[in-house]
Amino acid sequence: MAPVQFSAAGVGAVTFATKGMASCDALRLPSPAAVRVLRQARRPSRGLVVRAAAVVAPKYTTLKPLDDRVLVKIKSAEQKTTGGILLPSAAQSKPQGGEVVAIGEGRTVGDNKVEVSIQVGAQVVYSKYAGTEVELNDSNHLILKEDDIIGILETDDAKDMKPLSDRVLIKVAEAEDKTPGGLLLTETTKEKPSIGTVVAVGPGPLDEEGKRIPLSVSAGSTVLYSKYAGSEFKGSDDTSYIVLRVSDLMAVLS
């Protein structure tokens, strides 16, 4: 005897015919109260729905600067003073240097494309309040424009800094220990000098065609500069240096 196959509808019809009218009770609509109970039983818990809908944001591992921007990995702040005193986090000075880890493709000036002049791997110093801090791969970084970078440090000594754009590196003249009348001055009353010797100059600013304009001063010049301009640094021998824009120079002394 050949096997007989039933469809779902056929099985239902056979069941109905077998049970007769007794199965009609199963076809009756449930009462409104039973419907409410059934809906509540089928409704998932609120906590489960929230967990199912939660989405974990992806963690970004790369960052590509645009235009003339650069990405700098910030140096860690010193946790001790030179005398060995441990500093709390609030007292640690904010670092102003780091390593360039990525650069943009440059910007267009006039009809020319000017590439970023700083290479990946360069150790740089930058303006104190420039850029935007970001955390990438559990390290602090700073994304800023090329013009916000003061200079490139090829060694750990400020005297070897290579200024960028229209900036100049100046060795600050020492403050006088005595007044013209011979009165001895304390450290707190010494007037801040605004005279120094140019140590190095940058390549110059860009003109409207994207070409560099040479600066009007050269290394070895003695200059007078604005009193509160620029960024100050200390050399390895405790000599004071300052980096400022050539527009902050007021005169060349001879």
C-alpha positions in Angstrom: 0.0 0.0 0.0 1.4 3.3 -1.0 2.1 5.9 1.8 -0.5 8.7 2.1 0.8 12.3 2.5 -1.3 14.9 4.2 -1.0 18.6 3.9 -1.5 20.8 6.9 -5.0 21.7 5.7 -5.8 18.1 5.2 -4.7 17.1 8.6 -6.9 19.8 10.1 -9.9 18.6 8.1 -9.4 15.0 9.2 -9.1 16.0 12.8 -12.3 18.1 12.6 -14.2 15.3 11.0 -13.0 12.8 13.6 -13.8 14.8 16.6 -17.0 16.2 15.2 -18.8 19.0 17.0 -16.8 18.4 20.2 -13.9 20.3 18.6 -16.0 23.4 18.0 -15.2 24.5 21.5 -11.6 25.0 20.4 -12.7 27.3 17.6 -14.6 29.7 19.9 -13.0 33.1 20.5 -11.6 33.6 24.0 -13.0 36.1 26.4 -11.6 39.7 26.6 -10.0 38.8 29.9 -8.3 35.8 28.5 -7.0 37.9 25.6 -5.4 40.4 28.1 -3.7 37.6 30.0 -2.4 36.1 26.7 -1.0 39.4 25.5 0.7 40.0 28.9 2.3 36.5 28.8 3.6 37.1 25.3 5.0 40.6 26.0 8.8 40.6 26.6 10.1 42.3 29.7 11.3 45.9 29.4 14.8 45.2 30.5 15.3 42.5 27.9 14.1 44.8 25.1 16.6 47.6 26.2 19.5 45.2 26.3 18.6 43.8 22.9 18.4 47.3 21.4 21.7 48.5 22.9 24.5 49.2 20.3 28.1 49.4 21.3 29.9 52.2 19.5 32.9 51.1 17.4 36.4 52.0 18.7 38.3 53.9 16.1 42.0 53.0 15.8 43.2 55.3 13.0 42.9 59.1 12.4 43.8 60.8 9.1 44.4 64.5 9.3 42.9 66.7 6.5 44.5 69.6 4.6 47.5 71.2 6.5 46.7 69.5 9.8 49.0 67.2 11.7 48.5 64.6 14.4 50.9 64.7 17.3 51.4 62.1 20.0 51.8 64.2 23.2 54.8 63.5 25.4 53.9 62.4 28.9 54.0 65.1 31.6 56.8 64.9 34.1 55.7 63.3 37.3 58.7 64.5 39.4 60.6 67.8 39.7 64.3 68.0 38.9 64.9 67.6 42.7 62.9 64.3 42.7 59.7 65.6 44.3 56.7 63.7 43.2 54.1 66.0 41.6 50.3 65.5 41.9 48.4 65.5 38.6 47.1 69.0 39.2 50.6 70.4 39.5 52.1 68.6 36.5 53.0 71.1 33.8 51.2 70.5 30.5 53.7 69.2 27.9 54.1 71.3 24.7 55.9 68.7 22.6 55.4 65.4 20.9 56.0 63.2 17.9 54.2 63.7 14.6 52.4 60.4 13.8 50.3 61.5 10.8 50.0 64.5 8.4 47.4 65.8 6.0 47.8 66.2 2.2 48.5 69.9 2.4 46.5 72.9 1.3 45.9 74.9 -1.9 47.3 78.5 -2.0 46.4 80.3 -5.1 46.9 77.8 -7.9 49.5 75.8 -6.2 49.3 72.8 -3.8 51.5 73.3 -0.8 52.4 70.1 1.0 53.0 69.9 4.8 56.6 70.6 5.4 56.8 68.4 8.6 57.6 64.7 8.2 56.1 61.8 10.2 58.4 61.0 13.1 59.6 64.6 13.7 59.8 65.8 17.3 58.0 69.1 17.5 56.9 71.8 19.9 53.7 73.7 19.5 51.8 76.7 20.8 50.5 76.1 24.3 46.7 76.5 23.6 46.6 75.3 20.0 44.8 72.3 18.6 42.2 69.7 19.8 43.2 66.9 22.2 42.0 63.4 21.3 42.6 60.0 22.8 43.7 57.4 20.3 44.9 53.8 21.1 45.0 54.7 24.9 47.4 57.6 24.2 46.8 61.4 24.2 47.2 63.1 20.9 46.7 66.6 19.5 45.4 67.5 16.1 46.4 71.0 15.0 47.3 73.0 12.0 50.9 73.1 10.7 51.1 76.9 11.5 50.5 76.1 15.2 53.8 74.2 15.3 56.5 76.4 16.6 59.5 74.3 15.6 61.2 71.0 15.1 63.5 69.6 17.9 66.3 67.5 16.4 67.9 67.2 19.9 66.8 67.6 23.5 68.3 71.1 23.6 66.3 74.2 22.8 69.2 75.9 21.2 69.0 73.3 18.3 65.4 74.1 17.6 64.5 74.6 13.9 61.8 77.3 13.8 59.0 77.0 11.2 57.2 79.5 8.9 57.9 83.1 9.9 59.3 82.4 13.3 62.7 83.1 14.7 64.7 81.5 17.6 66.3 84.1 19.8 68.8 83.7 22.7 67.6 86.1 25.3 70.0 88.6 26.7 70.7 88.2 30.4 68.9 90.6 32.7 71.1 93.2 34.5 71.9 92.4 38.1 72.3 96.1 39.0 70.4 99.4 38.2 72.4 102.2 36.5 72.8 103.7 39.9 74.5 100.5 41.2 71.6 99.1 43.2 71.6 95.3 43.4 68.5 93.7 42.0 66.9 90.6 43.3 65.5 87.9 41.0 61.9 89.1 41.5 62.7 92.7 40.7 64.9 92.1 37.6 63.1 93.6 34.5 62.4 91.0 31.8 64.8 91.8 28.9 63.4 92.2 25.4 66.7 92.1 23.6 68.4 89.0 22.2 70.5 87.4 19.5 68.8 85.5 16.6 70.0 81.9 16.6 67.9 80.5 13.7 65.2 81.6 11.4 62.3 79.8 9.7 61.8 79.4 5.9 59.4 82.3 5.8 55.7 82.7 5.3 53.8 81.8 2.1 52.8 84.4 -0.5 49.6 84.3 -2.6 51.1 81.8 -5.0 52.3 79.4 -2.2 56.0 80.4 -2.4 58.1 81.1 0.6 59.1 84.7 1.4 62.6 85.0 3.0 62.6 86.7 6.4 64.2 90.1 6.8 66.5 89.1 9.6 69.3 86.5 9.7 71.1 84.4 12.3 73.5 86.5 14.4 71.4 89.7 14.4 70.7 91.4 17.7 67.1 92.4 17.9 64.6 94.2 20.0 61.3 92.4 20.3 57.9 92.8 22.0 58.1 92.2 25.7 55.3 89.6 26.1 55.4 87.9 22.7 56.4 84.3 21.8 57.1 81.1 23.6 59.9 80.7 26.1 62.2 77.7 26.5 65.2 76.8 28.6 68.4 75.3 27.1 70.3 72.4 28.6 72.7 74.9 30.2 69.7 76.9 31.7 70.1 79.6 29.0 66.8 81.3 28.1 65.5 81.2 24.5 62.3 82.5 22.9 60.6 81.7 19.7 58.4 84.4 18.1 57.1 85.6 14.8 59.1 88.1 12.8 56.2 90.5 13.1 57.0 90.7 16.8 60.5 92.1 16.2 60.6 95.8 16.5 64.2 96.7 15.5 67.6 95.3 14.6 70.4 96.7 16.9 74.0 97.3 15.8 
